[in-house]
Amino acid sequence: MATITPTSVAPTGDNKFLKIVGMLSTISGWISAALILLAVMITCQMIFVRSVLNQSTVWQTEMVIYLVIAATLMGLPYVQRLRGHVNVDLLPLMLPMKIRRMLAFVTLGFGIMILSLMVFYGFEFWYEAWSRNWKSDTVWGVRLWIPYMAMPIGFGLYLLQLIADLVAVIIRVDTPFGLGEK
């Protein structure tokens, strides 16, 4: 009995749009990794300042929280490109390719609709923070439009990657759910 294994990276073929989106998703993944590294370094600095120097910290905890949230949002498109999101593929594996394609269109379509709403409201939230000059209620008082920017950018790039996945299935550069032929 042959087994079907998913591909590890969303294929792009010779399609320029798919290659550009793949490149943007990869860059977003590298930015996400850099944000996590920065958060770890700031956490280490915070521990040193508190433990060794016996001083209080003002901005470190808040900055680490914003960095980790931004890293999560910026990492979404890269994880989608690598097919790293949790995937329950029992049903697609049991279906013939024609029905599997229809199921892929439905699930990607719903995902695109939901992500479109997330991008819209994320942008609206960011814009409100920017236009009203919101600041955090902490000693640091960071301008909130800066960390909130991760929402429309992260969700927007994730939406773009989902659209690229749909295009790849439509033009048959990729198979539905990244699963090979039955």
N, C-alpha and C positions, 0 to 999 in steps of 0.2 A: 504494500500500500504506500503510495507516494504521500509525502507530507507537504503542506503548503506553509512557507515561512514568509513573513512580511519583510519587505526591503527595509534597510536601516535609514536611508536618506531619500527624501522625496525626489524622484528623478525629474530632470529638466529637459532632457533631450536637446534639440537645437533651438528651442523656443526662447527668444530673447526676453520676453516678459517673465517666464518662469525662472530664467537665470538671474535676472535683476532682483526679483523677489527673494530668491534663494540667497543671494549675496546680502540683501538687507537683513534677512532673518539671521544669517551667520554673524554679521556685524552686531546685531542686537544681542546675540548670545555672548559675544566677546565683551560687550558693554556690561551685560548682566554679571559675568564672571568678575570683571574689574570692580563693579560695585560691591560684590560680596567680599572680595579681597580687601577693599577699602574699609568696609564695615568691620572685618576681623581686625585690621590694623588699628582702627579707632577704639575698638573694644579693648585691645591689649594696652593701648595708651591710657585708656580710662582706668583699667585695673592698676597700672603702674602709678598713676597720679593718686588714686585713692589709697592704695596699699603702702607704697614706698614713700611717697611724698606727704601722705596724710592730708591731702587737700581735697576740696570738693570739686565736683565736675559740673559744668554748666550746660554744655551743648552736646556732649558725647552721646548720651542715651537717646535723645531725640534724633540726632543725626543717624545713628545706627538703625533706628526704627525706619526712618525714611529711606535709607539706603537699601535695606532688606526688602521693603515693599517695592521699591523701584526695580530692584534686581529681579524680583518675582515677575513683575509686569513686563519688563524688558526681555525676560527669558522665555515668555510664552511663544513667540513666533519661532524661535530656535528649537524649542522642544517639539513644536508641531512639525517643523521641517525634518527633524530626526525621528519622528513618530514615537516620541517618548511619553506622550500622554497615556493615561490608563485606557486600555482598549480591550473591550470584551468582544472578541471576534467569533464566538461560537456560532451565532446566527449567520453572519456572512459566510463562514466556512461551509455551512450546510446548504447554502443557496446556490442555484445555478448562476452563472456569470451574468445573464441578462437581468435577473431579479436583484443580484448583488449590485449591479450598476445603478438600478433604480433606487435601491436603499441608500447607496452612497450619495446620489443626488438629493434625496430627501434629508439625510442627516447633515450633509454639508450646507444645504439650503437653510435649514433651521439654525445651524451654527452661525452662518453668515448673517441671518436676520438678528439673532440675539447679540452677536458682536457689533453689529451696526448700531444697535441701541446703546450698547456699552460705550462705543466711541462717541456717539452723540452726547450722551449724558456726562461722560468723562470730560469732553471738551467744554460743555456748558459749565460744569463745576469748576474746571480750571479757569475759564474765562471770568467767571464770577469772582473767584479769588484774586485774579489779576486786576480786574477793573475796579474792584472795591478795596484793593490793597490790604487784603486780610493778612493778619500776622498771628502766629501761635501765641497762646496765653502762657508762655513760659518765660523764664529769664532771658533766654536766647532771643525769642521773638522773631523767628525766621519768617520771611515772607512766604506764605503758603502756596503761592502760584508755582514756586520752584519745585517742591516735591510733588505737587499735584499734576505737574506736566507729564509725569510718568504714566498717568492713566490714558490720556488720549493717544500718546505715542505708542505705548505698549499694546493697548487694545487695537490701535490702528494697524500696527505692523502684523499683529496676530490675525486681524481681519484680512489683510492683504495676503497672508500665507494661506488662509482658508480659501480665498478666491483662487489663488494659484493652484491649490490642490484640486479644486473643482474644475478649473480649466484643463489641468493635466489629465483628469479622468475623461473630460469631454473630448479632447483631441487625441485621446488614447496614448499619451506619453506615459501614463501611469494606470495601474489597475485599481479598481475600487478597494479602498481600505489598505492599499499597498500589498494585497494578497495576489499571488500568481494565479494563473488559470487553474481551473478545477480538473 
